[in-house]
Amino acid sequence: MSVNDIIKNKPYLAWYVKDPARLSEESVLEHVLNYGNWDDVQQFIKIKSKGKTSELFKKTLSNKRTNYTPAVQSYFSRYFSHQT
């Protein structure tokens, strides 16, 4: 199973994306954290591992622009700082 399967199985997480199969791992993570539930987050972590998921999250935060909501950014910044 790949992280793109999460979006394939739950297309409402990326309802506005024309071709969700082409989303990068960073983009899939962004959609899962912003629009998914806790089970979706845990499924992503199970596929990629906590360490890799944390790296992807921190990588996107280092960009000039992110699409994380402030609440998601705050929560998962704390979550991943304690989990890795």
PDB file with SEQRES, HELIX, SHEET and CRYST1 records, atoms N, CA, C and O in Angstrom:
SEQRES   1 A   84  MET SER VAL ASN ASP ILE ILE LYS ASN LYS PRO TYR LEU          
SEQRES   2 A   84  ALA TRP TYR VAL LYS ASP PRO ALA ARG LEU SER GLU GLU          
SEQRES   3 A   84  SER VAL LEU GLU HIS VAL LEU ASN TYR GLY ASN TRP ASP          
SEQRES   4 A   84  ASP VAL GLN GLN PHE ILE LYS ILE LYS SER LYS GLY LYS          
SEQRES   5 A   84  THR SER GLU LEU PHE LYS LYS THR LEU SER ASN LYS ARG          
SEQRES   6 A   84  THR ASN TYR THR PRO ALA VAL GLN SER TYR PHE SER ARG          
SEQRES   7 A   84  TYR PHE SER HIS GLN THR                                      
HELIX    1 AA1 ASN A    4  ASN A    9  1                                   6    
HELIX    2 AA2 PRO A   11  ALA A   14  5                                   4    
HELIX    3 AA3 PRO A   20  ARG A   22  5                                   3    
HELIX    4 AA4 GLU A   25  TYR A   35  1                                  11    
HELIX    5 AA5 TRP A   38  LYS A   48  1                                  11    
HELIX    6 AA6 LYS A   50  LEU A   61  1                                  12    
HELIX    7 AA7 PRO A   70  GLN A   83  1                                  14    
CRYST1    1.000    1.000    1.000  90.00  90.00  90.00 P 1           1          
ATOM      1  N   MET A   1       0.844  -1.178   0.000  1.00  0.00           N  
ATOM      2  CA  MET A   1       0.000   0.000   0.000  1.00  0.00           C  
ATOM      3  C   MET A   1       0.890   1.243   0.000  1.00  0.00           C  
ATOM      4  O   MET A   1       1.911   1.291   0.687  1.00  0.00           O  
ATOM      5  N   SER A   2       0.492   2.231  -0.771  1.00  0.00           N  
ATOM      6  CA  SER A   2       1.222   3.497  -0.811  1.00  0.00           C  
ATOM      7  C   SER A   2       0.366   4.596  -0.184  1.00  0.00           C  
ATOM      8  O   SER A   2      -0.834   4.420   0.027  1.00  0.00           O  
ATOM      9  N   VAL A   3       0.992   5.715   0.105  1.00  0.00           N  
ATOM     10  CA  VAL A   3       0.241   6.816   0.704  1.00  0.00           C  
ATOM     11  C   VAL A   3      -0.830   7.344  -0.246  1.00  0.00           C  
ATOM     12  O   VAL A   3      -1.850   7.865   0.206  1.00  0.00           O  
ATOM     13  N   ASN A   4      -0.613   7.218  -1.547  1.00  0.00           N  
ATOM     14  CA  ASN A   4      -1.619   7.667  -2.512  1.00  0.00           C  
ATOM     15  C   ASN A   4      -2.893   6.831  -2.431  1.00  0.00           C  
ATOM     16  O   ASN A   4      -3.962   7.287  -2.835  1.00  0.00           O  
ATOM     17  N   ASP A   5      -2.783   5.616  -1.915  1.00  0.00           N  
ATOM     18  CA  ASP A   5      -3.976   4.779  -1.745  1.00  0.00           C  
ATOM     19  C   ASP A   5      -4.933   5.374  -0.714  1.00  0.00           C  
ATOM     20  O   ASP A   5      -6.138   5.131  -0.777  1.00  0.00           O  
ATOM     21  N   ILE A   6      -4.415   6.140   0.220  1.00  0.00           N  
ATOM     22  CA  ILE A   6      -5.280   6.800   1.202  1.00  0.00           C  
ATOM     23  C   ILE A   6      -6.233   7.742   0.474  1.00  0.00           C  
ATOM     24  O   ILE A   6      -7.435   7.749   0.738  1.00  0.00           O  
ATOM     25  N   ILE A   7      -5.686   8.536  -0.444  1.00  0.00           N  
ATOM     26  CA  ILE A   7      -6.513   9.474  -1.215  1.00  0.00           C  
ATOM     27  C   ILE A   7      -7.416   8.711  -2.179  1.00  0.00           C  
ATOM     28  O   ILE A   7      -8.565   9.093  -2.400  1.00  0.00           O  
ATOM     29  N   LYS A   8      -6.893   7.641  -2.745  1.00  0.00           N  
ATOM     30  CA  LYS A   8      -7.701   6.835  -3.672  1.00  0.00           C  
ATOM     31  C   LYS A   8      -8.923   6.261  -2.958  1.00  0.00           C  
ATOM     32  O   LYS A   8     -10.020   6.238  -3.516  1.00  0.00           O  
ATOM     33  N   ASN A   9      -8.730   5.798  -1.723  1.00  0.00           N  
ATOM     34  CA  ASN A   9      -9.825   5.212  -0.953  1.00  0.00           C  
ATOM     35  C   ASN A   9     -10.749   6.261  -0.334  1.00  0.00           C  
ATOM     36  O   ASN A   9     -11.901   5.968  -0.011  1.00  0.00           O  
ATOM     37  N   LYS A  10     -10.244   7.471  -0.172  1.00  0.00           N  
ATOM     38  CA  LYS A  10     -11.043   8.558   0.421  1.00  0.00           C  
ATOM     39  C   LYS A  10     -10.878   9.814  -0.437  1.00  0.00           C  
ATOM     40  O   LYS A  10     -10.205  10.759  -0.025  1.00  0.00           O  
ATOM     41  N   PRO A  11     -11.480   9.832  -1.613  1.00  0.00           N  
ATOM     42  CA  PRO A  11     -11.265  10.948  -2.543  1.00  0.00           C  
ATOM     43  C   PRO A  11     -11.729  12.300  -2.007  1.00  0.00           C  
ATOM     44  O   PRO A  11     -11.296  13.337  -2.508  1.00  0.00           O  
ATOM     45  N   TYR A  12     -12.588  12.309  -1.013  1.00  0.00           N  
ATOM     46  CA  TYR A  12     -13.045  13.576  -0.445  1.00  0.00           C  
ATOM     47  C   TYR A  12     -11.930  14.323   0.287  1.00  0.00           C  
ATOM     48  O   TYR A  12     -12.079  15.509   0.583  1.00  0.00           O  
ATOM     49  N   LEU A  13     -10.822  13.652   0.581  1.00  0.00           N  
ATOM     50  CA  LEU A  13      -9.701  14.339   1.222  1.00  0.00           C  
ATOM     51  C   LEU A  13      -9.032  15.328   0.260  1.00  0.00           C  
ATOM     52  O   LEU A  13      -8.428  16.312   0.689  1.00  0.00           O  
ATOM     53  N   ALA A  14      -9.147  15.058  -1.027  1.00  0.00           N  
ATOM     54  CA  ALA A  14      -8.561  15.942  -2.047  1.00  0.00           C  
ATOM     55  C   ALA A  14      -9.591  16.160  -3.145  1.00  0.00           C  
ATOM     56  O   ALA A  14      -9.317  15.941  -4.325  1.00  0.00           O  
ATOM     57  N   TRP A  15     -10.770  16.592  -2.741  1.00  0.00           N  
ATOM     58  CA  TRP A  15     -11.909  16.698  -3.651  1.00  0.00           C  
ATOM     59  C   TRP A  15     -11.679  17.644  -4.819  1.00  0.00           C  
ATOM     60  O   TRP A  15     -12.310  17.494  -5.865  1.00  0.00           O  
ATOM     61  N   TYR A  16     -10.795  18.604  -4.662  1.00  0.00           N  
ATOM     62  CA  TYR A  16     -10.598  19.614  -5.701  1.00  0.00           C  
ATOM     63  C   TYR A  16      -9.424  19.303  -6.627  1.00  0.00           C  
ATOM     64  O   TYR A  16      -9.138  20.074  -7.543  1.00  0.00           O  
ATOM     65  N   VAL A  17      -8.751  18.192  -6.400  1.00  0.00           N  
ATOM     66  CA  VAL A  17      -7.593  17.815  -7.204  1.00  0.00           C  
ATOM     67  C   VAL A  17      -8.063  16.985  -8.389  1.00  0.00           C  
ATOM     68  O   VAL A  17      -8.772  15.991  -8.225  1.00  0.00           O  
ATOM     69  N   LYS A  18      -7.660  17.405  -9.584  1.00  0.00           N  
ATOM     70  CA  LYS A  18      -8.116  16.739 -10.802  1.00  0.00           C  
ATOM     71  C   LYS A  18      -7.588  15.302 -10.896  1.00  0.00           C  
ATOM     72  O   LYS A  18      -8.335  14.385 -11.237  1.00  0.00           O  
ATOM     73  N   ASP A  19      -6.304  15.113 -10.592  1.00  0.00           N  
ATOM     74  CA  ASP A  19      -5.692  13.785 -10.683  1.00  0.00           C  
ATOM     75  C   ASP A  19      -4.974  13.464  -9.369  1.00  0.00           C  
ATOM     76  O   ASP A  19      -3.761  13.649  -9.271  1.00  0.00           O  
ATOM     77  N   PRO A  20      -5.702  12.989  -8.369  1.00  0.00           N  
ATOM     78  CA  PRO A  20      -5.088  12.749  -7.053  1.00  0.00           C  
ATOM     79  C   PRO A  20      -3.983  11.695  -7.061  1.00  0.00           C  
ATOM     80  O   PRO A  20      -3.153  11.672  -6.153  1.00  0.00           O  
ATOM     81  N   ALA A  21      -3.960  10.831  -8.062  1.00  0.00           N  
ATOM     82  CA  ALA A  21      -2.914   9.809  -8.129  1.00  0.00           C  
ATOM     83  C   ALA A  21      -1.535  10.427  -8.338  1.00  0.00           C  
ATOM     84  O   ALA A  21      -0.521   9.784  -8.068  1.00  0.00           O  
ATOM     85  N   ARG A  22      -1.490  11.649  -8.808  1.00  0.00           N  
ATOM     86  CA  ARG A  22      -0.217  12.309  -9.091  1.00  0.00           C  
ATOM     87  C   ARG A  22       0.278  13.179  -7.935  1.00  0.00           C  
ATOM     88  O   ARG A  22       1.301  13.851  -8.064  1.00  0.00           O  
ATOM     89  N   LEU A  23      -0.425  13.172  -6.826  1.00  0.00           N  
ATOM     90  CA  LEU A  23      -0.001  13.977  -5.675  1.00  0.00           C  
ATOM     91  C   LEU A  23       1.303  13.440  -5.089  1.00  0.00           C  
ATOM     92  O   LEU A  23       1.520  12.230  -5.030  1.00  0.00           O  
ATOM     93  N   SER A  24       2.155  14.346  -4.662  1.00  0.00           N  
ATOM     94  CA  SER A  24       3.390  13.949  -3.984  1.00  0.00           C  
ATOM     95  C   SER A  24       3.067  13.464  -2.574  1.00  0.00           C  
ATOM     96  O   SER A  24       1.965  13.679  -2.069  1.00  0.00           O  
ATOM     97  N   GLU A  25       4.033  12.812  -1.951  1.00  0.00           N  
ATOM     98  CA  GLU A  25       3.839  12.363  -0.571  1.00  0.00           C  
ATOM     99  C   GLU A  25       3.580  13.547   0.353  1.00  0.00           C  
ATOM    100  O   GLU A  25       2.761  13.456   1.267  1.00  0.00           O  
ATOM    101  N   GLU A  26       4.272  14.656   0.117  1.00  0.00           N  
ATOM    102  CA  GLU A  26       4.077  15.848   0.939  1.00  0.00           C  
ATOM    103  C   GLU A  26       2.644  16.363   0.819  1.00  0.00           C  
ATOM    104  O   GLU A  26       2.025  16.758   1.807  1.00  0.00           O  
ATOM    105  N   SER A  27       2.135  16.349  -0.401  1.00  0.00           N  
ATOM    106  CA  SER A  27       0.771  16.827  -0.630  1.00  0.00           C  
ATOM    107  C   SER A  27      -0.264  15.882  -0.018  1.00  0.00           C  
ATOM    108  O   SER A  27      -1.259  16.333   0.549  1.00  0.00           O  
ATOM    109  N   VAL A  28      -0.032  14.585  -0.132  1.00  0.00           N  
ATOM    110  CA  VAL A  28      -0.948  13.620   0.484  1.00  0.00           C  
ATOM    111  C   VAL A  28      -0.968  13.833   1.993  1.00  0.00           C  
ATOM    112  O   VAL A  28      -2.034  13.840   2.607  1.00  0.00           O  
ATOM    113  N   LEU A  29       0.210  14.006   2.590  1.00  0.00           N  
ATOM    114  CA  LEU A  29       0.274  14.245   4.035  1.00  0.00           C  
ATOM    115  C   LEU A  29      -0.494  15.513   4.407  1.00  0.00           C  
ATOM    116  O   LEU A  29      -1.229  15.538   5.394  1.00  0.00           O  
ATOM    117  N   GLU A  30      -0.317  16.546   3.618  1.00  0.00           N  
ATOM    118  CA  GLU A  30      -1.029  17.801   3.871  1.00  0.00           C  
ATOM    119  C   GLU A  30      -2.543  17.597   3.853  1.00  0.00           C  
ATOM    120  O   GLU A  30      -3.248  18.112   4.720  1.00  0.00           O  
ATOM    121  N   HIS A  31      -3.036  16.859   2.885  1.00  0.00           N  
ATOM    122  CA  HIS A  31      -4.477  16.606   2.788  1.00  0.00           C  
ATOM    123  C   HIS A  31      -4.966  15.731   3.946  1.00  0.00           C  
ATOM    124  O   HIS A  31      -6.044  15.959   4.494  1.00  0.00           O  
ATOM    125  N   VAL A  32      -4.172  14.743   4.307  1.00  0.00           N  
ATOM    126  CA  VAL A  32      -4.558  13.858   5.411  1.00  0.00           C  
ATOM    127  C   VAL A  32      -4.613  14.636   6.726  1.00  0.00           C  
ATOM    128  O   VAL A  32      -5.565  14.495   7.493  1.00  0.00           O  
ATOM    129  N   LEU A  33      -3.598  15.452   6.984  1.00  0.00           N  
ATOM    130  CA  LEU A  33      -3.579  16.198   8.245  1.00  0.00           C  
ATOM    131  C   LEU A  33      -4.666  17.268   8.297  1.00  0.00           C  
ATOM    132  O   LEU A  33      -5.272  17.487   9.346  1.00  0.00           O  
ATOM    133  N   ASN A  34      -4.913  17.929   7.180  1.00  0.00           N  
ATOM    134  CA  ASN A  34      -5.924  18.996   7.161  1.00  0.00           C  
ATOM    135  C   ASN A  34      -7.352  18.475   7.143  1.00  0.00           C  
ATOM    136  O   ASN A  34      -8.224  19.050   7.795  1.00  0.00           O  
ATOM    137  N   TYR A  35      -7.608  17.400   6.410  1.00  0.00           N  
ATOM    138  CA  TYR A  35      -8.992  16.978   6.167  1.00  0.00           C  
ATOM    139  C   TYR A  35      -9.327  15.572   6.654  1.00  0.00           C  
ATOM    140  O   TYR A  35     -10.497  15.190   6.692  1.00  0.00           O  
ATOM    141  N   GLY A  36      -8.310  14.804   7.024  1.00  0.00           N  
ATOM    142  CA  GLY A  36      -8.552  13.436   7.452  1.00  0.00           C  
ATOM    143  C   GLY A  36      -8.862  13.339   8.930  1.00  0.00           C  
ATOM    144  O   GLY A  36      -8.909  14.340   9.646  1.00  0.00           O  
ATOM    145  N   ASN A  37      -9.072  12.111   9.368  1.00  0.00           N  
ATOM    146  CA  ASN A  37      -9.300  11.869  10.790  1.00  0.00           C  
ATOM    147  C   ASN A  37      -8.060  11.189  11.377  1.00  0.00           C  
ATOM    148  O   ASN A  37      -7.076  10.955  10.675  1.00  0.00           O  
ATOM    149  N   TRP A  38      -8.123  10.880  12.653  1.00  0.00           N  
ATOM    150  CA  TRP A  38      -6.961  10.302  13.333  1.00  0.00           C  
ATOM    151  C   TRP A  38      -6.555   8.967  12.706  1.00  0.00           C  
ATOM    152  O   TRP A  38      -5.364   8.675  12.608  1.00  0.00           O  
ATOM    153  N   ASP A  39      -7.513   8.162  12.285  1.00  0.00           N  
ATOM    154  CA  ASP A  39      -7.199   6.880  11.644  1.00  0.00           C  
ATOM    155  C   ASP A  39      -6.437   7.091  10.343  1.00  0.00           C  
ATOM    156  O   ASP A  39      -5.533   6.318  10.027  1.00  0.00           O  
ATOM    157  N   ASP A  40      -6.785   8.121   9.586  1.00  0.00           N  
ATOM    158  CA  ASP A  40      -6.067   8.434   8.346  1.00  0.00           C  
ATOM    159  C   ASP A  40      -4.620   8.813   8.648  1.00  0.00           C  
ATOM    160  O   ASP A  40      -3.701   8.388   7.948  1.00  0.00           O  
ATOM    161  N   VAL A  41      -4.426   9.609   9.684  1.00  0.00           N  
ATOM    162  CA  VAL A  41      -3.074  10.006  10.089  1.00  0.00           C  
ATOM    163  C   VAL A  41      -2.271   8.772  10.487  1.00  0.00           C  
ATOM    164  O   VAL A  41      -1.122   8.617  10.073  1.00  0.00           O  
ATOM    165  N   GLN A  42      -2.866   7.904  11.282  1.00  0.00           N  
ATOM    166  CA  GLN A  42      -2.167   6.695  11.720  1.00  0.00           C  
ATOM    167  C   GLN A  42      -1.864   5.764  10.552  1.00  0.00           C  
ATOM    168  O   GLN A  42      -0.832   5.094  10.549  1.00  0.00           O  
ATOM    169  N   GLN A  43      -2.745   5.717   9.566  1.00  0.00           N  
ATOM    170  CA  GLN A  43      -2.498   4.897   8.378  1.00  0.00           C  
ATOM    171  C   GLN A  43      -1.303   5.452   7.603  1.00  0.00           C  
ATOM    172  O   GLN A  43      -0.461   4.682   7.141  1.00  0.00           O  
ATOM    173  N   PHE A  44      -1.217   6.764   7.457  1.00  0.00           N  
ATOM    174  CA  PHE A  44      -0.073   7.376   6.780  1.00  0.00           C  
ATOM    175  C   PHE A  44       1.212   7.024   7.527  1.00  0.00           C  
ATOM    176  O   PHE A  44       2.202   6.624   6.914  1.00  0.00           O  
ATOM    177  N   ILE A  45       1.193   7.173   8.847  1.00  0.00           N  
ATOM    178  CA  ILE A  45       2.373   6.871   9.659  1.00  0.00           C  
ATOM    179  C   ILE A  45       2.743   5.395   9.545  1.00  0.00           C  
ATOM    180  O   ILE A  45       3.925   5.055   9.495  1.00  0.00           O  
ATOM    181  N   LYS A  46       1.756   4.526   9.504  1.00  0.00           N  
ATOM    182  CA  LYS A  46       2.021   3.093   9.371  1.00  0.00           C  
ATOM    183  C   LYS A  46       2.720   2.787   8.043  1.00  0.00           C  
ATOM    184  O   LYS A  46       3.608   1.936   7.985  1.00  0.00           O  
ATOM    185  N   ILE A  47       2.322   3.472   6.997  1.00  0.00           N  
ATOM    186  CA  ILE A  47       2.913   3.249   5.676  1.00  0.00           C  
ATOM    187  C   ILE A  47       4.323   3.826   5.604  1.00  0.00           C  
ATOM    188  O   ILE A  47       5.236   3.168   5.103  1.00  0.00           O  
ATOM    189  N   LYS A  48       4.509   5.052   6.101  1.00  0.00           N  
ATOM    190  CA  LYS A  48       5.788   5.752   5.930  1.00  0.00           C  
ATOM    191  C   LYS A  48       6.704   5.703   7.152  1.00  0.00           C  
ATOM    192  O   LYS A  48       7.901   5.950   7.008  1.00  0.00           O  
ATOM    193  N   SER A  49       6.213   5.407   8.308  1.00  0.00           N  
ATOM    194  CA  SER A  49       6.904   5.424   9.605  1.00  0.00           C  
ATOM    195  C   SER A  49       6.803   6.816  10.226  1.00  0.00           C  
ATOM    196  O   SER A  49       6.638   7.820   9.532  1.00  0.00           O  
ATOM    197  N   LYS A  50       6.905   6.843  11.538  1.00  0.00           N  
ATOM    198  CA  LYS A  50       6.801   8.118  12.256  1.00  0.00           C  
ATOM    199  C   LYS A  50       7.932   9.063  11.861  1.00  0.00           C  
ATOM    200  O   LYS A  50       7.717  10.257  11.656  1.00  0.00           O  
ATOM    201  N   GLY A  51       9.125   8.514  11.759  1.00  0.00           N  
ATOM    202  CA  GLY A  51      10.279   9.348  11.428  1.00  0.00           C  
ATOM    203  C   GLY A  51      10.155   9.999  10.067  1.00  0.00           C  
ATOM    204  O   GLY A  51      10.380  11.201   9.929  1.00  0.00           O  
ATOM    205  N   LYS A  52       9.800   9.220   9.064  1.00  0.00           N  
ATOM    206  CA  LYS A  52       9.663   9.750   7.703  1.00  0.00           C  
ATOM    207  C   LYS A  52       8.496  10.733   7.615  1.00  0.00           C  
ATOM    208  O   LYS A  52       8.597  11.758   6.941  1.00  0.00           O  
ATOM    209  N   THR A  53       7.393  10.425   8.291  1.00  0.00           N  
ATOM    210  CA  THR A  53       6.244  11.333   8.298  1.00  0.00           C  
ATOM    211  C   THR A  53       6.630  12.654   8.949  1.00  0.00           C  
ATOM    212  O   THR A  53       6.260  13.720   8.459  1.00  0.00           O  
ATOM    213  N   SER A  54       7.364  12.589  10.042  1.00  0.00           N  
ATOM    214  CA  SER A  54       7.830  13.795  10.719  1.00  0.00           C  
ATOM    215  C   SER A  54       8.740  14.610   9.801  1.00  0.00           C  
ATOM    216  O   SER A  54       8.624  15.834   9.738  1.00  0.00           O  
ATOM    217  N   GLU A  55       9.641  13.937   9.092  1.00  0.00           N  
ATOM    218  CA  GLU A  55      10.532  14.623   8.151  1.00  0.00           C  
ATOM    219  C   GLU A  55       9.743  15.321   7.051  1.00  0.00           C  
ATOM    220  O   GLU A  55      10.030  16.469   6.712  1.00  0.00           O  
ATOM    221  N   LEU A  56       8.750  14.634   6.493  1.00  0.00           N  
ATOM    222  CA  LEU A  56       7.923  15.233   5.439  1.00  0.00           C  
ATOM    223  C   LEU A  56       7.189  16.461   5.965  1.00  0.00           C  
ATOM    224  O   LEU A  56       7.123  17.490   5.292  1.00  0.00           O  
ATOM    225  N   PHE A  57       6.642  16.347   7.163  1.00  0.00           N  
ATOM    226  CA  PHE A  57       5.916  17.462   7.770  1.00  0.00           C  
ATOM    227  C   PHE A  57       6.849  18.652   7.981  1.00  0.00           C  
ATOM    228  O   PHE A  57       6.515  19.779   7.616  1.00  0.00           O  
ATOM    229  N   LYS A  58       8.007  18.404   8.565  1.00  0.00           N  
ATOM    230  CA  LYS A  58       8.955  19.484   8.834  1.00  0.00           C  
ATOM    231  C   LYS A  58       9.485  20.099   7.541  1.00  0.00           C  
ATOM    232  O   LYS A  58       9.742  21.301   7.478  1.00  0.00           O  
ATOM    233  N   LYS A  59       9.647  19.269   6.514  1.00  0.00           N  
ATOM    234  CA  LYS A  59      10.097  19.767   5.208  1.00  0.00           C  
ATOM    235  C   LYS A  59       9.083  20.754   4.636  1.00  0.00           C  
ATOM    236  O   LYS A  59       9.463  21.805   4.121  1.00  0.00           O  
ATOM    237  N   THR A  60       7.807  20.425   4.722  1.00  0.00           N  
ATOM    238  CA  THR A  60       6.789  21.328   4.182  1.00  0.00           C  
ATOM    239  C   THR A  60       6.691  22.606   5.012  1.00  0.00           C  
ATOM    240  O   THR A  60       6.393  23.672   4.472  1.00  0.00           O  
ATOM    241  N   LEU A  61       6.937  22.511   6.303  1.00  0.00           N  
ATOM    242  CA  LEU A  61       6.904  23.715   7.144  1.00  0.00           C  
ATOM    243  C   LEU A  61       8.042  24.673   6.810  1.00  0.00           C  
ATOM    244  O   LEU A  61       7.927  25.879   7.030  1.00  0.00           O  
ATOM    245  N   SER A  62       9.141  24.137   6.278  1.00  0.00           N  
ATOM    246  CA  SER A  62      10.277  24.991   5.946  1.00  0.00           C  
ATOM    247  C   SER A  62      10.061  25.760   4.644  1.00  0.00           C  
ATOM    248  O   SER A  62      10.827  26.673   4.336  1.00  0.00           O  
ATOM    249  N   ASN A  63       9.031  25.405   3.876  1.00  0.00           N  
ATOM    250  CA  ASN A  63       8.712  26.140   2.651  1.00  0.00           C  
ATOM    251  C   ASN A  63       8.152  27.514   3.002  1.00  0.00           C  
ATOM    252  O   ASN A  63       7.643  27.722   4.104  1.00  0.00           O  
ATOM    253  N   LYS A  64       8.249  28.447   2.060  1.00  0.00           N  
ATOM    254  CA  LYS A  64       7.701  29.789   2.292  1.00  0.00           C  
ATOM    255  C   LYS A  64       6.202  29.741   2.532  1.00  0.00           C  
ATOM    256  O   LYS A  64       5.673  30.483   3.359  1.00  0.00           O  
ATOM    257  N   ARG A  65       5.527  28.871   1.813  1.00  0.00           N  
ATOM    258  CA  ARG A  65       4.073  28.804   1.900  1.00  0.00           C  
ATOM    259  C   ARG A  65       3.662  27.373   2.212  1.00  0.00           C  
ATOM    260  O   ARG A  65       4.160  26.426   1.604  1.00  0.00           O  
ATOM    261  N   THR A  66       2.759  27.226   3.157  1.00  0.00           N  
ATOM    262  CA  THR A  66       2.177  25.916   3.442  1.00  0.00           C  
ATOM    263  C   THR A  66       0.658  26.053   3.427  1.00  0.00           C  
ATOM    264  O   THR A  66       0.118  27.153   3.542  1.00  0.00           O  
ATOM    265  N   ASN A  67      -0.003  24.940   3.285  1.00  0.00           N  
ATOM    266  CA  ASN A  67      -1.464  24.941   3.283  1.00  0.00           C  
ATOM    267  C   ASN A  67      -2.045  24.351   4.559  1.00  0.00           C  
ATOM    268  O   ASN A  67      -3.243  24.078   4.632  1.00  0.00           O  
ATOM    269  N   TYR A  68      -1.201  24.155   5.564  1.00  0.00           N  
ATOM    270  CA  TYR A  68      -1.715  23.646   6.827  1.00  0.00           C  
ATOM    271  C   TYR A  68      -2.508  24.733   7.537  1.00  0.00           C  
ATOM    272  O   TYR A  68      -2.117  25.900   7.543  1.00  0.00           O  
ATOM    273  N   THR A  69      -3.618  24.340   8.130  1.00  0.00           N  
ATOM    274  CA  THR A  69      -4.349  25.299   8.950  1.00  0.00           C  
ATOM    275  C   THR A  69      -3.505  25.588  10.194  1.00  0.00           C  
ATOM    276  O   THR A  69      -2.707  24.742  10.597  1.00  0.00           O  
ATOM    277  N   PRO A  70      -3.661  26.746  10.799  1.00  0.00           N  
ATOM    278  CA  PRO A  70      -2.865  27.058  11.996  1.00  0.00           C  
ATOM    279  C   PRO A  70      -3.013  26.015  13.106  1.00  0.00           C  
ATOM    280  O   PRO A  70      -2.033  25.679  13.770  1.00  0.00           O  
ATOM    281  N   ALA A  71      -4.213  25.508  13.312  1.00  0.00           N  
ATOM    282  CA  ALA A  71      -4.425  24.501  14.364  1.00  0.00           C  
ATOM    283  C   ALA A  71      -3.686  23.208  14.043  1.00  0.00           C  
ATOM    284  O   ALA A  71      -3.071  22.608  14.925  1.00  0.00           O  
ATOM    285  N   VAL A  72      -3.743  22.779  12.789  1.00  0.00           N  
ATOM    286  CA  VAL A  72      -3.047  21.554  12.370  1.00  0.00           C  
ATOM    287  C   VAL A  72      -1.544  21.742  12.505  1.00  0.00           C  
ATOM    288  O   VAL A  72      -0.850  20.862  13.015  1.00  0.00           O  
ATOM    289  N   GLN A  73      -1.044  22.873  12.056  1.00  0.00           N  
ATOM    290  CA  GLN A  73       0.387  23.145  12.142  1.00  0.00           C  
ATOM    291  C   GLN A  73       0.853  23.139  13.596  1.00  0.00           C  
ATOM    292  O   GLN A  73       1.891  22.556  13.909  1.00  0.00           O  
ATOM    293  N   SER A  74       0.112  23.766  14.466  1.00  0.00           N  
ATOM    294  CA  SER A  74       0.473  23.824  15.881  1.00  0.00           C  
ATOM    295  C   SER A  74       0.442  22.439  16.521  1.00  0.00           C  
ATOM    296  O   SER A  74       1.394  22.040  17.192  1.00  0.00           O  
ATOM    297  N   TYR A  75      -0.643  21.715  16.316  1.00  0.00           N  
ATOM    298  CA  TYR A  75      -0.792  20.401  16.941  1.00  0.00           C  
ATOM    299  C   TYR A  75       0.292  19.435  16.471  1.00  0.00           C  
ATOM    300  O   TYR A  75       0.966  18.809  17.290  1.00  0.00           O  
ATOM    301  N   PHE A  76       0.461  19.314  15.155  1.00  0.00           N  
ATOM    302  CA  PHE A  76       1.397  18.314  14.653  1.00  0.00           C  
ATOM    303  C   PHE A  76       2.856  18.729  14.826  1.00  0.00           C  
ATOM    304  O   PHE A  76       3.733  17.865  14.843  1.00  0.00           O  
ATOM    305  N   SER A  77       3.134  20.004  14.953  1.00  0.00           N  
ATOM    306  CA  SER A  77       4.497  20.419  15.316  1.00  0.00           C  
ATOM    307  C   SER A  77       4.839  19.862  16.690  1.00  0.00           C  
ATOM    308  O   SER A  77       5.940  19.357  16.909  1.00  0.00           O  
ATOM    309  N   ARG A  78       3.897  19.958  17.603  1.00  0.00           N  
ATOM    310  CA  ARG A  78       4.106  19.399  18.948  1.00  0.00           C  
ATOM    311  C   ARG A  78       4.115  17.870  18.916  1.00  0.00           C  
ATOM    312  O   ARG A  78       4.958  17.238  19.552  1.00  0.00           O  
ATOM    313  N   TYR A  79       3.193  17.288  18.186  1.00  0.00           N  
ATOM    314  CA  TYR A  79       3.083  15.828  18.118  1.00  0.00           C  
ATOM    315  C   TYR A  79       4.376  15.214  17.596  1.00  0.00           C  
ATOM    316  O   TYR A  79       4.910  14.282  18.198  1.00  0.00           O  
ATOM    317  N   PHE A  80       4.878  15.730  16.484  1.00  0.00           N  
ATOM    318  CA  PHE A  80       6.075  15.136  15.898  1.00  0.00           C  
ATOM    319  C   PHE A  80       7.333  15.464  16.692  1.00  0.00           C  
ATOM    320  O   PHE A  80       8.300  14.705  16.630  1.00  0.00           O  
ATOM    321  N   SER A  81       7.357  16.556  17.429  1.00  0.00           N  
ATOM    322  CA  SER A  81       8.536  16.854  18.242  1.00  0.00           C  
ATOM    323  C   SER A  81       8.644  15.885  19.417  1.00  0.00           C  
ATOM    324  O   SER A  81       9.738  15.658  19.933  1.00  0.00           O  
ATOM    325  N   HIS A  82       7.525  15.315  19.840  1.00  0.00           N  
ATOM    326  CA  HIS A  82       7.536  14.355  20.948  1.00  0.00           C  
ATOM    327  C   HIS A  82       7.582  12.907  20.477  1.00  0.00           C  
ATOM    328  O   HIS A  82       7.843  12.008  21.276  1.00  0.00           O  
ATOM    329  N   GLN A  83       7.336  12.672  19.216  1.00  0.00           N  
ATOM    330  CA  GLN A  83       7.238  11.303  18.717  1.00  0.00           C  
ATOM    331  C   GLN A  83       8.517  10.799  18.067  1.00  0.00           C  
ATOM    332  O   GLN A  83       8.683   9.590  17.905  1.00  0.00           O  
ATOM    333  N   THR A  84       9.419  11.687  17.692  1.00  0.00           N  
ATOM    334  CA  THR A  84      10.611  11.226  16.980  1.00  0.00           C  
ATOM    335  C   THR A  84      11.841  11.380  17.804  1.00  0.00           C  
ATOM    336  O   THR A  84      12.934  11.039  17.352  1.00  0.00           O  
TER     337      THR A  84                                                      
END                                                                             
